[in-house]
Each structure stands twice: as structure tokens, then as C-alpha cells.
């Protein structure tokens, strides 16, 4: 038989048995209600009977206390209690309403009549006591006749309660037997229904529940292992299985979202570490070349989807020129005027194709009508503009996550600070290594440059020449015209030395009126010709100080070439000895 056929037959049998079981349970419940009604009736009648008995005792006690103590309080209590009693018919009607039978009501009426007779005797005793006939009052309340009537009234009440107990116990017993019978029938039918349900459950549960639960359990296990690539099965039924599948899908989506946020946090942390490491490297750079290498190495890692250029401001030419680039930017010119960039004009970042509408910079080159999503970041430090950091998107890396503009601004700020520090370091080095009077390098810088030039000559196996120059009779200028005039002569000689030096930074003021010039790769004859040229140029000088011509300026020059004249280490000493011979 097919599963659907078994399910249909089982469903019909289950419905039939459920109806039978429900009917039995309803009948059992009805019998139990009869049982509870009988018990409630007995409780109400007991309450009424107990109230009636307590009223008899209370009136008797209050009347006797009044006669014994003459306390008007007991009289007041007696009258209040007597006033609250109703007539015989009223009291019996409440018992009839509670469900008492006719025989029980007749028995109760006799008890009420005896109670009323006792109340008449109580009133007579109280009236006799008020007249001063205490003996009569005591005889009426404490006499043997009164006690017999009181016992008779109590006996009547107990007889009523006995009859009531007999009837109620019979009704409760019958209702209990009926409820037990229907309950047994209901349990038998329920057991048959449960057995049928268990038989069907083996088929239905396995097909409808067990397989989905096994699949969902496997998905939950993989999700617990943070394998969010697993797809949660989709069940269309609206039941617990469907709710579980929906909950697992929501859990997977939340897990994917948490994973995405964790990846973003990790990427953010890695980017911050990269920026920090780049900043440390930039602060350690000694030259602009080192700085450009650091920027070219780190910038593509920080913004992999953006090509870029580093521009530096050249004040001497009033231009912004490219210092370095990465990932091949194509839309910005290599050199342009500062006013061609809105970022340099305003001193603020400029993005024409961003969220806000803006105008493009003039240094951008794009197809007509096309707008490049570029970003220009001015490099500033101490309110001074140093250059520009330019970015443009790469066309073949659109799928990569975009770098936040906040990090690009941080990058521009760090590069600006590094440029400012490098300029400050160069300025301080130049101040420490330059002679303030002549503008030539001083003796301290000579030591560093000489070591480098000698090592380079030794490595290449080429000659290096050294020229030492001394102003003749320099003391005469100071003595005759003053020290300012002597300084003017030294500045003029320094200008000639600077002009006739092919390589920058190889002319030095050695000390006092002595100057030195290094000439890499020059043979002795070439060095001697250079020395003669310098001597002749200085001899042609006409130095004027305070409107007065100082007279001719002559110099003595000594030249040495290594390795022809001496070793590399003795080059300066040999040139100095040649200078002494020239002076002589």
C-alpha cells in the first residue's frame, strides 16, 4: 500500500477514535460535574445548618450572660442577633434553594420551631429579669425544661444533617461510578488512538520530520563550525520544521554578516597597520629618493584599486611636477600650474565625481563629456602647501573593495608631514654643512663628500683631482679696508668657485681664505687647466666695497691627482703641499 493510502486510512480511524474518546471524556466530565455539584450542595447545606446551630447557641449564651452579669452589652448583642434572624419560611427557603429534599426540609422546620420556642422563653426570662424577678429568669434559662428543649433542637439539627449526609453520599457515589466508567472507556479509546498514532508516526515522522531534521542537523553542525558556505534547505510547510529552517537561514545570514564585519575589521586593522608602517618608514627617509620609493611601495597596497601620482610644488618655476607614480595613472598631466587644481586652490580635498556635484580640475585629461572619478588631496604642513596626492580608479579592478577616503586623507597627511620633515632635515643639514658667508660647502661636509668620492674613484678605477686655493695677501684687505671688505673678497672668490664647478656640491671653503675643489675623473693636465682658468677668472675680478675698488685679487693654487701624484688617502695633503709651493 502507498504511504498516502495508509495515511488516509489512519487519519479516518484516528478521527473516529478521537470522536469516541472525546464523547467519553465529555460524559465522564459531566459525571464529575454531577459529583462536584453534589459535594457543593452538601457544603452549602452544611454551612446553613452550621449557621443555624451556632445561632441557637449564641442566643442562649447571650441571654444567660445578661441574667448572670446584668451587663446591658449582652442584652444589646442578644437583640441584634435576634433581629438578624428571619422567619421560619425564610430560613427554610434558603435550604430549599440549596437543593434539600422535602423530607429534609420538614426535619429542618421542626428544628426551627423548637428554636423559636427557645427564643420565646429567652424573651420571657429577659422580661422577668427586667421586672426584678431574677429567680423566674434563672428558672426559665437554666432550668431542666429549657435544657431539654435546647437538646431537642440540637437533635433535630443533627437529624437533618444525617439525612443530608445519607442522600449526598449516595449521589456522590453514583456520580463517581459513572465518571469512572466513562473515564475507563475514554482511556481505552485513547490508548487505541495512541497505538494507531504510533503506527502511523513511523511512516509519517520518517518521511516528513526525520529526513528534514537530519538535513537541518547537518546544516547546523556546519554552521557551528563557521562554515557559512552551506545552504540551508527551504521547506514550504508552515510548521515547526519550516520555522526551524527559517531560523537556520536567519542564523546563517547573521553569521555571514558577522563574518563580513569581521573581515572588514581585519581589513581595517591591516590597513591601519600598513599606514603606520609606511609612516615609520617615511620618517626614517634621509632623501627624497628614499621617500618616493617608500610611497611607490606602500601606496598600491593601501589603495589597490586606485592609480596615483605624487606631485611636488616647485616654487622656482611656479609649477606642480610629478615626483613619482604607481599603477599607471593616465588622466592627469605630469606637470601643470598650481591654479589648474581646485584642491591646491582651496587647500581642501577635491572630488568632482563624488556624492556632491563639483567641477573637474584643469589638469585632468579625459574624453569629451566623460568625468573622471578622481581625488586630489593637497599635501600641507604648517599651513604651507608642499604638493599634491592624486588618485584615479583603475578600469580593470572595479571588483575590488574601495579604500575609504578617510584613509586616503590620512595617507596624504602622513606624506605631507614626511615631506615637511625631509625639507626641514635638508635645511638643517644645509645650514650645518654650508658656509654662511660664501654659500659653499664647509669643512664638515668635505669630510663626508671626500670619503664618498674617493670610494667611488677606487671602485671605478678612475683618477680624481683636488684643487686647493688661497687668496694672496688677504690680511691686507682686512687691515686696509676692514673685515667687511675681506668678507666681500671671499664672497667674490666663492662665486667664481661655484660658477666654474661642473658638479654641484664639490666646491668647499676649507678655512679662512682657503678653498678646495674636487674634480672626479680629471687627469693632471685637465686639473691644471681648470686651476689656471679659476686663477685667471679671480684675477679679473674687480671687487667694490662701499663705493671703493679694493684692487686686484690674486690667488695661489695647488693641484694634486690620485693615483698619479699620490694615493687616494693622501690627495688633500698632497694638494695642500702643492699650494705651499705655489705660495712660495
FENGIJO-V736510 format. One record per helix or strand of 2 or more residues. SS is the DSSP state (a for helix, b for strand). FROM is the first residue (numbers start at 1). LEN is the number of residues. Records with the same first field share a line. If there is no record, write none. Layout:
SS: FROM-LEN ; FROM-LEN
This chain:
a: 3-67 ; 72-13 ; 88-10 ; 102-30 ; 134-9 ; 144-81 ; 240-44 ; 288-15 ; 338-3 ; 342-5 ; 405-29 ; 443-18 ; 474-8 ; 483-17 ; 524-16 ; 568-16
b: 306-9 ; 319-8 ; 335-2 ; 375-7 ; 384-10 ; 464-8 ; 507-5 ; 514-7 ; 544-2 ; 548-2 ; 555-8
